[in-house]
């Protein structure tokens, strides 16, 4: 039987692309992790299973680059719905095999480069394109719409607007930002303050930060808890490594599972209740966090 502490903390998965690359899957741009959906669905399902077996109570669909814009760069724009729904099905198969109670988070990523807010399209374009992704994810049966790694208000507002518009009664959506690391105040990579805006999102299931360095995440979690409505969960899932000039992620071993768990424990102490990993993290880290949570109530 789960304890109240274990129930209160939702442990989500870690990096998908990092693990796919370690298993020999091509994750080069522009398709990145979408290569696995097309060419290696069995490896992708294995990745999802490993995170669930490590203790994750939620896994994220491999839809970071199945949006129409990304697929168009590879001449596959007409396969957007097919590949998005296929990614959901792969995640569902893994969930059903390992933990049928686990949640499926439907990933909605920036339309362009995560670290280049200047490339984000105008609001109307973002609304149309994110609306398509959210429609396909919901049709596929995801449990939560995860609007993640957002780097500017314009794009996140458009995606949130579509989530609100399409969400069925009782449906859940969450948004997570890639913020600047300097600390207070909360600022997008585009340089916009998030403080006032986040305070208005009282219908969100969760609001978080992701794909920022693990040591920088603590200050951001504290700031989130101070401005986000009290009924909304705080999420935190950090990265390990760095992006090269071409936008490819270079994982490192600078942070081991024990150290990452120590960071995660501090995020929990500061008010985060959804914890996981982003680029560079692995199932070993999720397992270490799961064991830490279990030890606290054992």
N, C-alpha and C positions, 0 to 999 in steps of 0.2 A: 504494500500500500504506500502511495506517495505521501510525504509529509506536506504541511502547509508551505514550508520554505521551498521545497522542490516544486510544488505546484505554482508558487508565485513567480519563479524564475523560469522563463522560457529560453531554453538553449537551442539556438539555431545552428545551421551548418557553417562550414568555413568556405574557403575558396574552391570554386569548381575548376576554373581554368588552370590554376596551379597544379592541381592533382591530375587533370587530363594531360598536361604537358609531361608530368613525371611518368605517366603511363604510355608515352610515345605518341600522343595525338597532336596533330598540327593545330596550333592555336594562333597562327599568324593572322595579321589584319588583312582584309577588313572584316572577315567572318569571326575571327577569334574563337571563342568557345562554341559557336554555332557549327563549326566543322564537325563536332562530335554528334550533334543532332542528325546531321546529314550522313556522315560516313561511319561513325562508330557509336551507335546507340547503345550497344551492349557495354561499352566502356563507361559511358555516361551513367548508365543504370548502376554499374558497379561503384562509381564515385558516390552516388546518392546513398547506396546501401552502406558504404563504409562510414559515412557520417551518421546515419541512423544507428548503426551498430556501435558507434562511438558514444552515443547517448543523446544525439540531437533530437529535439522534439518537433522540429520543423526543418524542412529542406526547401531550397530555392530553385525554381525552374531555370533551366539553362536557356533563358530567353533574352539575355543581355544584348545579344546582337542578332535577334531574329526579327527586328523591326524592318519595315519596308525600305527605309533609307540605307541601312547597313547592307541588306541583302542586294539592293540595287547595284551597289558597288561591285558585286560579284556576278551581276547579271541574273539574279534570282528573285527579283522583286515580286514576281507573281506567285512565289511560294511562301509568302509571309504567313498567311493563316495556317497553311499546312504544317510548316515547321514549328510555329508557335504552339499549335495544339499537339504536335508530336512530342515536343519537349515536355509539355504538361503530362502527357500519357506516360512518358518514360519515368518521370518523377513519381507518378501515381503507382506504377508497377513496383518500384523500389519500396515505396511506403507500405503498400499492401503486403509485401513479402516480409518486411521486417517489423514494422510498427503501424498497424492500421489507424491508430489514433493520432499519428503525427500530422502536422499541418503542412499544406503545400503553399508556399509563398510565390506568387506570380511576379517575377522581376520585370519592372519597367525602368529601363536605363536611359541616360541622356541620349538624344538622337545622334549627337556627334561625340567628340572627344570629351571624356570625363574631366580632364584638366584644362580644357579650352572653352570657358564660358563664352568667349567672343564668337565661337562658331555656332552657338545655339540659334536655331531659326526663330522667326518672329512668333508671337503668341498664337496667331491663328493657325500657322503651320504646325506648331507644337501640339495644339489642341486636336487637330485632325489626325496627326500621325500617332499620338499617344492614345487617342480615342480608339483607333483601330486595334492597337495592342491590347488595351484593356478589354475591349469587346471579345477578342479571341481568347484571352486568358480566362475571362469569366465563363465563356462558352465551354472552355475545356474543363472547368470545374475546380479552379484553384480556390483555396480557403481565404486567402488574404491577397489583396493587391499591394505589392511592395514597390513603391516609387523610390528608387534608390540612387545614391551617388549624385544627387542633384547639385549643380554648381552655380545656378542663378535662379532668381525668383521668377523670372518670366516663364521659364520652362516648367518649373515645379508647380506654379499656379495653374498652368494650362493642364498638366497631368492630373492635379488634384481636382480641378473642375470636372474633368471627364470621369474620374473615379466617383465623385459625388453624383454625377448625372446618371451613371450606369449601374451603380451599386444597388443590388436588391435589398429589400428590407432586412435589417440585421447583418448585412454584409460588412466586412472589415477592410479598411485601407490604412496604409501607413506611409510615411515619407521619411527619407533619411538623406542628410546633406553631407557633402564633402566640403568642409569648412577650412578657413585659414587657421593656422596653428598658433597664432600669437596669443590666444586667450580672449579675454573679454574685450569688446562684446562679441557675440556670435555673428560671424560675417561669412557670406558665401565667397567662393573663389572669384566671383565677379566684383567683390567689394561691397556688397549690399548687407545692411544690418537685417538680421532675422528676428530680433527681439520682439518687436511689435507684431509682426506677422504671425509668428508661431503662437502667440498668446490667443489668437483668434481661432485656432484649429481645434476647438473642443469636441468636434465630431470625429477626429482621427482616432484610430485604435492605438497607434503608437507614433512617436516622432523620435528620430535618432540622428546619429552621425555615423558615417562609415568611410572606409578607404582613406583614413588619415592615420598617421603613425601611432602605434600603440601607446608610447609615452605621452603623446599630446592629447589623447582621448579623455583623460581624467578631467582636465579643465573644461572641456566641452560638455561633458555629462553634467557637471555641476551647474554650468550655465543653463543647460536645457531644463534641468529640474527647477531652476529658479524662475523660468518664464513660461514653461509649458503648462497648460491647465492640469490640475491635480488628478483629474479622472483619466488622463492620457498616459499610457506607458512610455518609458524612455528606452530607446534601443541603442546599443553600441556594438559595433564590430569593426575592428581596426585592421590595418594592413601591416605586412612585414616585407620590406624590400623597397624597390623604387622603380619608377617608369623610365625607360631609356628614351632618347630623343625621338624615336619612331613611335612611341606610345606603347611598346611592348613591356610587360611587367617582368622585372628581374627579381625573383625571390632570393632571400638570403637566410642564413642560419643565425643571424644576429640575436634573435629572440627564440629561446627554446620553449617547449610546452610549459615547463614550470614557471618560467618568467612571465609568459603570456597569461597564465592562470592568475598570477599575482596581480597583473594589471586588471584582469577581468573582475577579480574579487574587489578591487578598489572601485570599479565602476558600479558594482552592485551596492557597495557601501554608500556611494554617492547618489543612489536612487534609480539606477538602471535595472529593468526587470526583463529585458530581452537582450541576450548576450550571444555573440558568435564571432566569426572571423571573416575577414575580407581577403584581398589579394595576398598571396604568400603563406596563408595559414593552411593547416593540414588536419586530418582527422585526429592525429595525436594530441593536438591542442584542445579540440572539442572533448576528447576523452578525459584529458587532464582536468578540464573545468567540471565535467560531469562528476568525476571522482571527488573533486573538492567540494562540490555542493552536497554530495552524499555524505562526506565525512563530517560536514557541519551539523548534520541531523542524525548521524549514526549513534 
